[in-house]
Amino acid sequence: MPQDAKTSKDRTGPASQSLRGSNQSGLRAYNQRLVLSLVYTHGSLAKTDIARMTGLSAQTCSVIMRELEAEELIVKGEPIRGKVGQPSVPLSINPDGAFFIGLKVGRRSAELILINFLGELKATLRKSYPWPTPPQIIAFVRDGIEEMVEGLPEPLRDRVAGLGIATPFRLWDWTEQAGAPREEMDLWRDCDLRAELASACNMPVYLQNDATAACAAELVFGKHPGLSDYLYFYVGTFIGGGVVLNGSIYSGRTGNAGALGPLPVAGPDGKPVQLIDRASITLLERMLKAAGRDPSPLWNSPDNWSGFEDLADEWITIVASGLAQAIVSAASIIDFEHVIIDGGVPTGIREKIVAATQAEVMRYDLRGLDLPGILPGTVGHLARALGAASLPLFDKYLIDRNARLGSA
């Protein structure tokens, strides 16, 4: 199966309070996931809160909570005493109840991370390269997972629940832009990376488009709570994005919704080009090379771009122009409440991109449009790997807003 084949394990997004449980014993697994999802979303809940939100009986809730506590997925807090009745005992997620590994395969670097049940980073490994090949990625992941798992206390090592992969689909289509040899990038055509890594690491493996995974990380772990409809841009080696509607990732018919890189925008001569040519780190790399300067910090030091601020500012202006065109076009189709801009760039650079894009959008004739609010992303360069790690988290333990009662 080629790498761009869709996976059936694309589950992202927080649990919804509107989901209801069932008191039928055959749906116990679903009810467990529902309770975990609600506790995960709210931080902590008492049994009475869970019963009210789910419609489950107090007895059913008690049974589920005992089971989850026995599996060490939740922990009890200190009782909260009220004026009347029994004290309320809050339940919260056990951070060490499960662990998840996320892999980002980029065109210039790969990242492997280990997170706990709350999405907190426990370990990270990074590998840079001029271009990726299947053998080097497989070896990096195999060795990296062994190192990460051995770094956990021995009683926790069997709690690693799976590996999620975030990768650009159809890597071989971007050979020229990546400056890679055709014969090496063509190796991806016949590589089923998910199957190869499942065989190498002996755990469930999930696959998702890298920009969609970054969007999922912002949705699940980001610091913009309450946003339900937004367009997401991730400025990486190339640019990609995602669409969030009604609080959940919208993947589209083929799983490629929000593939913003090919969006037509005006080039420097006014002729149409793709957004990927105007709003990607690759463009800054070319600018640095043309000026005889070392572009390696772009890939080796994603949090520090000191030493070429002049060219970075010039690049930000170009990026903002392309993003503004894309935002106005998208707002004409879907009245997004917000636009979120993130990327594999330092925080200061991201803030400048957002400010410049806000100013650039205001140059357009916006009559008939409600301009979405433009916000900075809050996850940063680890967004793709973190979104990848969330795939086994949701598939094994949580449910999203689009889940149906019988789908778990």
N, C-alpha and C positions, 0 to 999 in steps of 0.2 A: 504494500500500500504506500503510495507516495506521501511525502511529508505534509502536503496541503490538504489531505483528506480530513473531513470533519470528525471531531470526536463527540461522542455522546455524553461526555462527562464535563460539559461547560456549565457548571452551576456557580453562580455568584449572586451577591446581594444579601442584605440583612433580612431577618425574619419580619413578618408583618403581624401586627396585632390582630388583623382581621381573620387570620387563619384560625380554624376551629379544630378542636380535637374530637375524638370519638371514644365512647366508653366501651366499645366492642373490643374484646380481647385480641382479635385478629389484627388490630391496628396498633398494637402496643409499640412496635418499633417506630411507627410514624409519630405517635404521641411522645415518645422519648425525644425524638429529634425536635418536635415542636417546643417542648419544655426547654430543651437546651438552647434553642434559637431565641426564645424569649428572654431567658436569663442572660444569654450572650449579648443581646441587644441592649438590655436595660442595666446590666452590670450586676444587679442582685434583685431578687424577688422573693417574697414570702409565699407559702403555699396558698394562702387565700387570694393573693394577686394572680397566681397562675391559674387557679380554678376559675376566677372571674374572667380572665382574658381568653381562656380556651373553651370554657363551657364544660370542662371535665368535672366529674364528681370529686368531692374531697377525698374519698377513698382511693379513687384512681390516681389522683395526684400524689397521695402518700406512697402508693406502691411504686410509681415512676420515680419519685425522688429517692426512695430507698435503693432502687436498682442503680440509679445514676451515682449515688453516693458510694455504693458497693464497688462500682467500676472506677471509682476515684475520678470521675468526670466533673463532679460538683462538690463543693464543701459548704458546711454550715457556718454561719457567722454567729456572733453573740446575740442572744435573745434580746428583742426590743420590747420592753414592758410598756403597755398602755394603761389606760385608766380602768378598763374592765376586761374580763376574759383572760385566756391564756396568752402568754407572751408570744410575739411574732418572731419567727426564726428566719432571717434572710438567707437565701441560697445564692452562691456565686460560682462562677467557673473556676475549676482548679487549673491554674496555669500549667502545671506539670501533668495534666491529665492526658495530653496527647501532643505530639510534635509533628511538624510538617516541613518538607524540604521543597524549596522553589529554585528553579533553574531559569535564568535568562540567557538565551542565545542571541547575541547581537552580532552585527556585522564587523565590529572592531573589538569586542570584548564579551566575555561570558562571566556571569555571576551565579554563585551557588550560595543559598542561605538556608539556615535552620531557624524556624520560629516555634514558639510554644503555642498553647491553645488560645492565648490572647493576642497572638500576632506579634509578640515581643521577640526581637532579634536575639538569638543565642549564639550564632556563629555565621561567619561569612567568608567566602573565598572568591577571588577575582583572577581572571586570566585575560591578558590582552594578546592580540594577534593582528596581522595585517588583513586576514580574512579567515572565516571559520571553515573547517572541514569536519565531516562526521567522525573520523578516527580520533582527532584531538579533543572533540567535545565529549565523546564517549569515555575516553581515558580520564579527562578532567573530572567528570561526574563520578565515575566509579571510584577513583582515588579519594575524591572530596567527600563523598558520602561515608566512606569507611572512616575517614578522619573525624568527621562530625559526630557520627554515632559513637565512636570510641571516646569522644570527648564528653559524652553524657555520663552521669552516674550510672553504674551498672543496672540498678533496678528500673531505670527509665528507658533503657535502650530498646526494649520491645514495644515502646509506645510511639515510635515513628510510624505514622499512619500512611504515608505515601509521598510521592514526588510529583510536583506539577511543573510543566515545561511551558515557558513563554518564548515563542520564536516567531520571526517574520514568516509568513506563509510564502511559498514559492521563492525561496532564497535565490535560486538560479536565475530569476528574471532580472536581478539587479547586479549582474556581474560587472558591467561597464561602470556603473556608478561606484561600486565598491573597489574598482581597480584591481580585480582579482583575475587569475587565469581561468579561462572558460572551462578547461578540463577539470579543475579542482572544484569549482562551484557546481558543475554538472553532477558531481557525486551525490548531491542532495536530491536529485530527481528520483533516484531509486532507493533512498534511505527512509525507512520508517523509523524515525528517531524514537518515537514512543515505544515501539516494540523492542528496539535494540536496548534501550535503557531499562525496560521492564525485565529483560533477560539478564542484564548485567548487574542490577541492584536488588533483584528479588523483592520487589514491593509494588503495589499498584502505582501506575503512572498515568498522568493526565496531560492533555495537550491543549493549548489555546494560543490564538494570535497574540503577539507580544503587546501591541497597543491596546487591545481589548483587556488583556491582563492588567496593564497599568491602570486602565480605567476602573477595573474591578477593585484594585488596591485602594484607590481614592475613595470609592464608594464604601468599602468595608472598613478600612483602617484610617481613612482621612479625617481631618479636623474641620470639616464643613458639615456638621450634622443637620439633618432636616432637608437637604436638597433632594428634590425628587425628579426634576427634569433638567438635564444639562448636556451640553456638548463638551467633549473632553479632547484636548490636544496634548500629545506627548512629543516634545521636540527632542529627538534622539539623533543617532547617526543619520537616519531619515526621519520624517515626521509621520506619525500615525495618530489614531485617536479612538474614540468610542462614543456611544450614544447611551444615555441613561434616561429612561422614560418610566414614570410612575415608581421610581425608586429601585428599578432593576435594570441590569444591562440589557439592551436590545441588540441581539446578535444578527438579526436578519435571516433571510432565506438560506444563505450559504455560510453564515457565521462570520461574515466579513463586513458587516455594517460598521460605519465609522472609519472605513479605510480612507482617510482624508488625504493621503499623500498624492493620489492622482487627480485631486480636485483642480480644475483649470483656474489659473490666476494670471494676471498680466506680468510679463517679464520686463526686463530693463528697457527693451525697445518697444514695449507696448503690445508685443505679440503674445499669444497665450502660451504658457508653460504650465507644468505641474507644480503644485504647492511644494512637492518634495524638492524642487530645484531652488526654492526661495526661502524655505523655513526648515533647514536641517543643519546639523552640526557639520555634515560633510562639506557644506558650502564654506563654512568658516575654515575648515581644514584646507580647502583649496586656496582661500585668501591668504592664509599663513604661508603655505608653500610658495605661492606666487611672490610673496614678500621676502622669501628666503629665511623664514622663521620656522622653528621646530613646532609641529602640531601635536606631538605626543602627549602633552599635558591634557589635551581634550579627552583622551581615552584612559590615561593612567591616573589622572587626578581630577575626577569629576566634581570635587568640592573646591578646587583651587585653580583658577584660570589667570593668575597674576602673570604680568610680563607682556601681555598683548592687549591691554585695555582699549587701545585706539582702534584696532581692527575689530575687537569684540563689539564696541559701540556702533561701528559702521554696520556690522552684521546684524545687530539688534534692530536697526532701522529697517533693513531689508526684511527680516523676519516679521516684524510688526506689520509691514505693508501687506505681506502675503496673508497673514492671519486675519487681518481686518477684512480683506476681500472674502475670505472663506467664511468668516462669522456673519457678515451681512448676507451672503448667499444662503447660508444654512438657516438664518433667522427668517428668511422669506418662505421657507418650506415648513419648518416646525418652530413654533413660538417658544423656544427654549427660555426657561427662567434665568439660566446662568450659562456661562462658558467658563471652563476651568483650563488653565494653561500650566502644564508642568513639563518636566524634561530632565535629561541627564546633564544638568547644568548647575553651577553654583547658585545658592539662594539669591544672592545679589543680582545675578544675571537674570534669573527668573522674574524677579520683581521689576527690573528694568523692561523686560519684554512685555509684561502685563501693562505697565504704565504707558509704554510706547504704543501698544495695540489699542488701549483705551482712547488715546489721543487720535490715532489714525482712523478709528471707526467713526469718530465725530466729523470727519471730513466728507463723509458720504451723505447723500440725500436720503434721509431715513423716514420720509413721509410714508405713512401706511405701515410702519414697522414699530414694534415695541422692542427696543434694544435690550438684549439680555445683559445682566450684570457680568462683568469679566473679573474673575478671581484667580489668584495664584493657586496652583496645586500645593498639597501639603505633605506629599510622600517623597518626592525627589527621585534621585537616580536609581533607588532600589525598587521603584514602583512595579516594574515588570516582574522581577523575581518575587516580590511580595504577593503580587496578584497570582502568580503561578502557584505559590505555596497555599493560597486560599482555595485552590481547586479541590485537593483531597479533604481539606477542612469542611467544605460545604457538602461534598459528595458523601462523606462518611458520617457527619454529625449534625449538620444544620440543614435548614430548608430555606428557600428564597421566596420572594413574593409571588413568583409565577408558578410555584409548586402546586400540584393538584393532590387531592387527598390520597389517591392510590399510587402516587409516583415514587414514594420513598422506598 
